[in-house]
Amino acid sequence: MTWRGRLAYAAMGTTALLALLLTAVAIEAWPALGTAADGARRARMERSPQWKDGHFDNPQPLRNDAWGSIASLFRPSPDVSPAPGALPSVSLDRSAFATPPVTGLRVTWLGHSTSLVELDGHRLLIDPVWGERTSPVSWIGPRRWYAPPLALAELPAVDAVAISHDHYDHLDHPTLLAMKDWDTTFIVPLGVGAHLVDWGIPESRIVELDWWERTRVGTLEVVCTPARHASGRTGIDKDATLWAGFAFLGPTHRVYYSGDTGLFPAMRDIGEKLGPFDLTMIEVGQYHGAWPDWHIGPEQAVTAHQWVRGRVLLPVHWGLFSLALHGWTEPVERVLAAGAAAGARVIVPKPGERVEPGAPPPPERWWPQLPWTTAEQDPIVSTQLD
């Protein structure tokens, strides 16, 4: 065989191997991708005021600095992920929830945005992620830094599961598969229910809401609140489903969860219409100045907390996955600094630690002291706020 023949033969082999690899990835990823909404669900989506030109849209479009994003890839923090053993968590089992909260409101942060909220006699599970990776496949993608503090099988019965949008770090395929036979209500923004039905969750257990729409869970009222973000699971389904936050309004207490969001003017409306809130859970991590409208950042999280009229702020969307290039402790350092400057009360429990916002324990610094970039050095400022 000539050298040209050998090269052609090798190229054929490489192409076949690559095709085989891509086929294997597609087969594994396919179920986790979910499915597109159709029929009555699609028709309802198209009637939404948020629907425009074939997809959902933000009133304030998201700004992206493509060159800035590319350049940032060459300047990651050396502390993007924690060293082994640097991040403690509290191990829980079902017995930890046998006694209701004394104050009527308790929150258990389980890492990233996953939280269990006990509110006026009800249990709400928010953005549950028990999977190993935020990815449609099991062998590549951001991997969790520690095991779930509470095993899914040990989770006490919940009255509702609220999911803010369909990105992989919030809508987790293996977790939802494990929940498909649960006798609970799944509350999601418009279009997300199609994924759940595809994964075996009965339509009768799914409540889909547009911004400002409401549903009831026992004596609680759950309001789907606006957010400034995006959606998509395949790369070609961008903004095909809605993104949102939630307000949970009980007879005695009120809780706000931002979902993923940039800062936006309607947060003031949320505070005026639905606040004040005894607890706000607002994302503080996975941000960059090149895309300041996608994620709010620590300082603007404090601003949002004030705009929605919050009393106690629990920072979320940090402490479990590496989804941006800042140091892993930077979000909490910056939100505490911003909270102190604004006179805001910020609680930072360990993953798995149960906290009653009305009677929180003394603050404890459980993360290591690492270098971090300040707000002055790297400001995160959302656009179009007027």
Secondary structure, 3 states (H helix, E strand, C coil): CCHHHHHHHHHHHHHHHHHHHHHHHHHHHHHHHCCCCCHHHHHHHHCCCCEECCEECCCCCCCCCHHHHHHHCCCCCCCCCCCCCCCCCCCECHHHHCCCCCCCEEEEECCCCCEEEEECCEEEEECCCCCCECCCCCCCCCECCCCCCECHHHCCCCCEEECCCCCCCCCCHHHHHHHCCCCCEEEEECCCHHHHHHCCCCHHHEEEECCCCEEEECCEEEEEECCCCCCCCCCCCCCCCCCCEEEEECCCCEEEECCCCCCCCHHHHHHHHHCCECEEEEECCCCCCCCCCCCCCHHHHHHHHHHCCECEEEEECCCCCCCCCCCCCHHHHHHHHHHHHHCCEECCCCCCCEECCCCCCCCCCCCCCCCCCCCCCCCCCCCCCC
